[in-house]
Amino acid sequence: MKTKLVKESLDEPINETIKMKGHDYDVFKIGNLSNIFAGREGILGKDGELISWDIIKQLMQKFNVR
């Protein structure tokens, strides 16, 4: 799943890659103001915490998101 989930949901290409707390994240631009940081281990959440792909998958199943 990894960044594929994010890439399939967005029209914008990856603009850059950053490294935070030992994890590499691809930066996806959403509109004019928002960014999503997605990497091999998961996405960057509030306060710089890593949200693993396993947790994201569980949330998607819980809320029936495809």
C-alpha positions in Angstrom: 0.0 0.0 0.0 2.6 2.6 1.2 2.7 5.7 -0.9 0.7 4.1 -3.6 -2.5 4.9 -1.6 -1.6 8.6 -1.5 -0.4 8.7 -5.1 -3.7 7.2 -6.4 -5.7 9.8 -4.5 -3.9 12.8 -5.8 -3.5 14.5 -9.2 -0.4 16.5 -8.2 3.0 14.9 -8.7 5.6 14.6 -6.0 7.4 17.9 -5.6 10.2 16.9 -3.2 11.3 14.4 -0.6 12.2 15.4 3.0 13.7 13.4 6.0 12.2 13.8 9.4 13.0 11.7 12.5 14.9 9.1 10.5 12.1 8.6 7.9 12.0 9.8 4.3 8.7 11.4 3.1 7.5 12.3 -0.4 5.7 15.7 -0.3 2.4 15.8 -2.1 0.8 19.2 -2.7 -3.0 19.5 -2.1 -4.4 22.7 -3.5 -2.5 25.8 -2.7 -2.0 25.4 1.1 -1.9 21.8 2.2 0.8 19.1 2.0 0.8 15.4 2.7 4.0 13.7 3.7 4.0 10.0 2.8 6.8 7.5 3.1 7.6 3.8 3.2 6.6 3.4 6.8 3.4 5.6 6.8 2.4 9.3 6.7 3.5 12.1 8.9 0.7 13.1 11.3 0.1 15.9 13.8 3.2 17.0 15.8 5.5 15.1 13.5 4.3 11.6 14.6 4.5 8.7 12.2 1.1 7.1 11.3 1.8 3.6 10.0 0.2 2.2 6.9 -1.3 -0.6 9.1 -3.2 2.0 11.2 -4.3 3.9 8.0 -5.6 0.6 6.5 -7.6 -0.1 9.7 -9.1 3.3 9.6 -10.0 3.0 6.0 -11.7 -0.3 6.7 -13.5 1.1 9.7 -14.9 4.0 7.8 -15.4 2.0 4.5 -13.0 4.2 2.5 -11.6 3.0 -0.8 
